Each structure stands twice: as structure tokens, then as C-alpha cells.
Amino acid sequence: MFAKHFLFLCLFVLIACSPKKKATSTSSHLKYAKNIKIETEINGSKIELINPKTNSVSYFFLGKTKPSNLEKRYTFIQVPVKRIITLSGTDIGMLSKLAAENNIVGVANETYIYNKKVKQNCKLGRTISFGDFATLSYEKIIQSKANCIIFSGFETEFPHQKQLKQANIFCLPNYDWKEIHPLGKAEWIRLFGLLLGKEEQANTYFSSCESAYLNLKKKAQKLTISKQVFVGNLIGDTWFTPAGKNYLAQLLNDAKANYTYKNTSGTESLALSFEKIMRDNQNAEFWLNPGTTSQRSLSIRNPKVAYFKAFKKNQVFCYSKNQNYFWEMSAIEPHLVLSDLICILHPTQVSNRTLHYYTQIH
């Protein structure tokens, strides 16, 4: 009997004194986005926002309560966030997918907004239009009673960032515009889902977007290769066109396009002379994104475009009819952009020819 009690006592002591396992964290499995990392824990989410130019990282912890052992490098943000200032049109597109237009209390410039609800809120004074980034008013930001500011990380810091943090207004840089994969841009909706307490809704939307995109890509790859495609227009004396690893080049590749500069290196834009563009693309079948709304305006800007076969055959397409709509929504709807490109480049091989963003330039 004593032996049994002694054995039980030893077992109890071993269990009681064994080290407790720490709460495990699980990655949110971002598949495409390279400039954001999300690590979900029991009491919140660790966020790393990575500046692709400098590789510097901004650390945030999103949760209902601040953990007592939170590392100093992490800025704590209590969620759900109710009031957001967003200074990028793509952010508005993402927030609209989460039915969060009323959470937006500040925008850069209402003139360039497509979303009707946000425009209406600007007119009613519920949403402040701040104007130029360089002249942002600290007083207006405080007046907005915002909880956080989402800004495109062109600069290393947001103006008045330290003072705003002391006022419990936190500045989050957004680098979705530097993502290379079209689905990488869209995947940033996960951050907005966490901020708003709508993580499940964000994940569901992204999954449907990803599925639609990959299905379209799979179908496109079975089509015969389209005729040659070139992109862009002259700005001054230089023709800018996507490098081979650029976001648009990726879309064209997924649409089974024969993009002239698909084999070039780099993720930015190539700066080429008009003479080179003419040599390489005079007989190309399609011309995309010239940045105008009519062939007449193209001719006025540069009469030599009349020598392009694509111009002669009226095979010029652009999103310029409603640029606000394109810049606001295309990042969160890459499947619709891909659908447009497939319809344009394979007109005789697809049944659905509905264009969402693009129109033919006449």
C-alpha cells in the first residue's frame, strides 16, 4: 500500500514540476506576399511589415489586450480598430471587400476615390480629405480621432509618427504595391482582416480570389500563345514598360501572352527609346496601357504611333476610361484583371468576352 502511495506521489510531483509548454504560434501561411509576415498566437497576431527597398522591418502586435511579456520592438495595437485613415486607393478597395467603408475617417484626396460610400462620407464630413502627403496636418489627424493610419511606405517614416504614437494613433506602412505576384498584392487583405476583427471574412475572400485566379491561369495555359504584346507609352523622350519580373509581366505571362520583354531581368520598369520600341514592336498584334482614352489623343501626342500594326488594326486597350476604379480595385481583384487580359489576347478562343477594367481605345 505504501509503495502504491509513494509511486502516485512521485508521479504527481513529476507532472507538477514539469515545465509548462509555451503557447505555440502558427503562421498564417501567406503564400504569395513577400513584404508581410503574420504569426498568429492565442492572444493575438504578430505582424512584420518589410520594406523591400531597405529590408527594414516594422513590428506590430494586434490583440484585444497587450501581452505582459511582449518584446519591446513590437508596437501593440488594440483590435478591432474602429477608425482608420488610409492614404492609398488600394486600401479603400480592400476595406470595401470587408464592408468597412464606414471605418475610414480619412483619405488622401477625395477627387481620386471611386467608392461611392466613401465619397458620400467625405461630402458629409464623416471622412476627412487630407490632400498632399507632404502637407498632412497633425491637427486634422488628431481631429479625426483615428486609431491608426495606413500609408504606402515610400518614406521611412510617416510625418509626426512619434507624436502620433504618443496619442495612440499608430502608423502602419503598406508595401502591397511592391509585391510582384498579383495574388501577393491581394493577400494583404489579411492584414486588414486582423485590424478590423474580420480575419475569417478576409481569409474567405482571399481564398475565393485565389481559386478564381488559378483556374483562369490554368485555362489560359491550355490556349495557343497569343500574338505579340507590348505595353506603355512615351513619357517625355522615354518609353517605360514593365521588366520581365514585374507585376504586370507576371499577369501577362499567366494570360499566356507573348510579351516582348518577358525575358528581361528586374521588377521595375524598363526605360527605352521610342526607336527601340518601334524596332521591337512595329508588327506586334496588341498594345496595352498607352495611358489615353482615344486613338486621336495618341496620334496628337506622337504621330509616329500610326506605324504600329496594333494601332492600325485597332488593337489598343487600356483601363483609362475609369482609372480611379482600376487603381482602387484591381489589386484586390487580380482575377478580374487576368480575365480581361485573357479576353483581349485570346478573343477567338474564349467564350466569355466581358471586360471589367479594360476598354478598347478607338
C-alpha positions, 0 to 999 in steps of 0.5 A: 500500500505504501509503495502504491502511495509513494509511486502516485506521489512521485508521479504527481510531483513529476507532472507538477514540476514539469515545465509548462509548454509555451503557447505555440504560434502558427503562421498564417501561411501567406503564400504569395506576399513577400513584404508581410509576415503574420504569426498568429498566437492565442492572444493575438497576431504578430505582424512584420511589415518589410520594406523591400527597398531597405529590408527594414522591418516594422513590428506590430502586435494586434490583440484585444489586450497587450501581452505582459511579456511582449518584446519591446520592438513590437508596437501593440495595437488594440483590435478591432480598430474602429477608425482608420485613415488610409492614404492609398486607393488600394486600401479603400478597395480592400476595406470595401471587400470587408464592408468597412467603408464606414471605418475610414475617417480619412483619405488622401484626396477625395477627387481620386476615390471611386467608392461611392460610400466613401465619397458620400462620407467625405461630402458629409464630413464623416471622412476627412480629405487630407490632400498632399502627403507632404502637407498632412496636418497633425491637427486634422489627424488628431481631429479625426480621432483615428486609431491608426493610419495606413500609408504606402511606405515610400518614406521611412517614416510617416510625418509626426509618427512619434507624436502620433504614437504618443496619442495612440494613433499608430502608423502602419506602412503598406508595401502591397504595391511592391509585391510582384505576384498579383495574388501577393498584392491581394493577400494583404487583405489579411492584414486588414482582416486582423485590424478590423476583427474580420480575419475569417471574412478576409481569409474567405475572400482571399481564398475565393480570389485565389481559386478564381485566379488559378483556374483562369491561369490554368485555362489560359495555359491550355490556349495557343500563345497569343500574338505579340504584346507590348505595353506603355507609352512615351513619357517625355523622350522615354518609353517605360514598360514593365521588366520581365519580373514585374507585376504586370509581366507576371499577369501577362505571362499567366494570360499566356501572352507573348510579351516582348520583354518577358525575358528581361531581368528586374521588377521595375520598369524598363526605360527605352527609346521610342526607336527601340520600341518601334524596332521591337514592336512595329508588327506586334498584334496588341498594345496595352496601357498607352495611358489615353482614352482615344486613338486621336489623343495618341496620334496628337501626342506622337504621330509616329504611333500610326506605324504600329500594326496594333494601332492600325488594326485597332488593337489598343486597350487600356483601363483609362476610361475609369482609372480611379476604379482600376487603381482602387480595385484591381489589386484586390481583384487580380482575377478580374484583371487576368480575365480581361487580359485573357479576353483581349489576347485570346478573343477567338478562343474564349467564350466569355468576352466581358471586360471589367477594367479594360476598354478598347481605345478607338 
